[in-house]
Structure formats: C-alpha cells, structure tokens
Amino acid sequence: MAHGYSTVFTIFMFDFFDKKQAGQFIVADVDTLRSAFRLWAAEERAALKKKEMGDALISSDAACKRLGKKKCTLWRWEKNGYLIPVKVGGLNYYRLADIEKIEKGGVK
C-alpha cells in the first residue's frame, strides 16, 4: 500500500447508450491503469495533431526559436488573441502556418 491507497481499483462501467453493458466491473491494479491511461493520452494527442485542419503543429519551444521570442511573449499573444495555441495533452502547440505568417509580415 503506497500513501495509504489501495493498489487495486474497481471501476464501475455504465454505458448510457447500451444498457446491456450497464453494471459491468473492471478490476485493475494501479500500474495497469497508469499504462492504459498513458496509451490513451498518446493516442488522443496523435489524433488531435492529425485532425487540426491538416496543418503542421510545432511546439512552443520551436515557435519561440523561430520567432526569436520568449514564452511569456507567446502567452501574451494568446491572451490578446494574436496567436492562439492548440492545446494537446495540456501542452501548447502552434500552427506552422500562423508562425510563418508572423515571420513574413508581422501580422497573422
């Protein structure tokens, strides 16, 4: 037992659309849940990257380097609506097309 928590979790599953599935239980240990969640999160990040209008995304570090700016500038631009990031797994990514527009003319 780590930190006073049980190492086995029971998850109650209920599917609102398929009543045959209602009331099923899954019993899994912490490592299995952690592994499953990480796999799901990686799949979601990959799907979101593909989905974003077919546009390439770059990390905030790469955007800072290309624009010669610091992260606080990107944050301020987001708050002002000038450069809006795409959130993927809690991280900011930027559309390459938006970065290129700023590089070319200074106005997105």
C-alpha positions in Angstrom: 0.0 0.0 0.0 1.5 3.3 -1.1 0.5 6.5 0.6 -2.4 4.8 2.3 -4.2 4.0 -1.0 -5.1 0.5 -2.2 -3.1 -0.8 -5.1 -6.2 -2.3 -6.7 -9.1 -0.2 -8.1 -12.5 -1.3 -9.1 -14.1 0.8 -11.9 -17.9 0.8 -12.4 -18.7 0.9 -16.0 -22.1 2.3 -17.2 -22.9 2.9 -20.9 -25.8 5.3 -21.3 -26.5 4.1 -24.8 -26.1 0.3 -24.4 -28.0 -0.9 -21.3 -26.5 -4.4 -21.8 -23.2 -3.1 -20.7 -24.5 -1.5 -17.6 -23.2 -2.7 -14.3 -20.0 -4.3 -15.5 -16.9 -4.1 -13.3 -13.3 -3.9 -14.3 -10.7 -4.7 -11.6 -7.2 -3.4 -12.4 -4.0 -2.5 -10.4 -2.5 1.0 -10.4 0.2 0.1 -13.0 -2.3 -1.3 -15.4 -4.5 1.8 -15.1 -1.5 4.1 -15.5 -0.3 2.3 -18.6 -3.8 2.3 -20.1 -4.2 6.0 -19.4 -0.8 6.8 -20.9 -1.6 4.8 -24.1 -5.0 6.5 -24.4 -3.4 10.0 -23.9 -0.8 9.3 -26.5 -3.4 8.2 -29.0 -5.5 11.3 -28.3 -2.6 13.6 -28.8 -1.7 11.9 -32.1 -5.3 12.0 -33.3 -5.6 15.7 -32.4 -2.4 16.6 -34.2 -3.7 14.9 -37.3 -7.2 16.4 -37.0 -6.0 20.0 -36.8 -7.0 21.0 -40.3 -4.2 19.0 -41.8 -1.9 21.8 -40.6 1.5 21.0 -39.1 1.9 21.9 -35.5 5.1 23.0 -33.7 5.9 23.1 -30.0 6.1 26.3 -28.1 9.9 25.9 -27.8 10.2 25.6 -31.6 7.8 28.6 -32.1 9.9 30.7 -29.7 13.1 29.8 -31.5 11.7 30.6 -35.0 10.2 33.9 -33.9 13.1 34.9 -31.6 10.6 35.4 -28.7 10.2 34.1 -25.2 7.4 32.0 -23.9 6.0 35.0 -22.0 5.5 36.8 -25.3 3.6 33.8 -26.8 1.5 33.8 -23.6 0.7 37.5 -24.0 -0.1 37.0 -27.7 -2.5 34.2 -26.7 -4.3 36.5 -24.2 -4.6 39.2 -26.8 -5.9 36.8 -29.4 -2.9 37.4 -31.7 -1.5 33.8 -31.7 -3.8 31.1 -30.4 -2.2 27.8 -29.5 -3.6 24.4 -30.0 -3.8 22.5 -26.7 -2.6 18.9 -26.9 -2.3 17.0 -23.7 -2.0 20.2 -21.7 0.8 21.5 -23.8 0.7 24.4 -26.3 1.4 23.8 -29.9 1.2 26.4 -32.7 0.1 26.1 -36.3 3.1 26.3 -38.5 1.0 28.5 -41.0 0.4 31.0 -38.2 4.1 31.2 -37.3 5.0 31.6 -41.0 2.5 34.5 -41.4 4.1 36.3 -38.4 7.6 35.7 -39.8 6.6 37.1 -43.2 4.6 40.1 -42.3 4.4 40.5 -38.6 0.6 40.2 -38.7 -1.2 37.0 -38.5 
